[in-house]
Amino acid sequence: MQFRHDNERNDMGTITKALEMLGYFSSSQPEIGLTQFVSLSGRDKATVHRHLVELTKNGILEQDQKTRLYRLGSKILRLAAVREITHPLRSVAEPVVRRISEQVGELAHFTILQDMSAQSVCFYDPQIHGTHVHYNASEIFPLHATSSGLAILAFGQSDIRRAVRELSLRTYTNKTITDHAQLDAMISDVQKTGFSFLKSAYDVEVSSQAAPIFGSDGQAMGALSIAVPNVRMYEGRDGALKKALSQGVHELTHAIGGVVPPELATRWEHNV
């Protein structure tokens, strides 16, 4: 019996390690070769090759026969379609994100918590200004350096905050929060107001305001954010952004079957 349990654990570990390979793909790195996978993963070549072969055999990856580079396979498209049809997220979020974006005249986006990072679901930019925020929808955003991440940390499950405290926080700009005590203080402030704000913490030229999106358990599962070039983030503008975000949070949280905590809803009703 013990032998079977050990084998099961080993099998699950192998599956996890194989699936971790998918996380190395991005819009700037859409194709990766075996040698690069070995370097990125820190695993031996034989193990990495075995994982790549299995992922390719199952349609999760494809290999270019000329370059021998791997890319994401078409099966992911079907799985994504099944997920959206059965548990729609992007389709219900896009109208809300677009309305907020047009209301404030800036880029708005919705991200969800995924593997200790914030992953983009959708965004919209009305592009009515000459200066725009560059937004990469395939990018994985750090929790400690983005307003979306701070909102998720403040209202998400406590084990997420504990896990972040164990991390060495990466620096993106000279405004990035890398001190854990300072990060805890900012999270506390966000919990009091329901809004997070960061300037030049991830992108030196961008300010962002965000608020949490809640799941059915009342915990933050994502965040709604508005990104503004610093040149347009003038004093007093945050009031209009907060108002748009609070409206969007109620609408989107309700659309996905979530619940905004009553105390937060009351706070926004009286202060926004």
HUJOHU-V64190 format. One line per field, one symbol per residue. phi: phi as a letter, one per 20 degrees, with the letter a starting at -180 (. if undefined). A space follows every 50 residues. Layout:
phi->???
This chain:
phi->.ffffffffffffffffffffffeebfecfccegffffffemdfffffff ffffffgenfccdffeemedcfeffffffffffffecgcffeegffffff gffdmcfcbdccfblmbddfdabbcflddfdcefcdfefdeffedcfgff ffffdefffffffffeeeefedbfdffcefffffffffffffdncdbccm edcfdcdbcbbfddefenefdabdcddcggfdeefnffffffffffffff ffgffenecfggfffffffecd
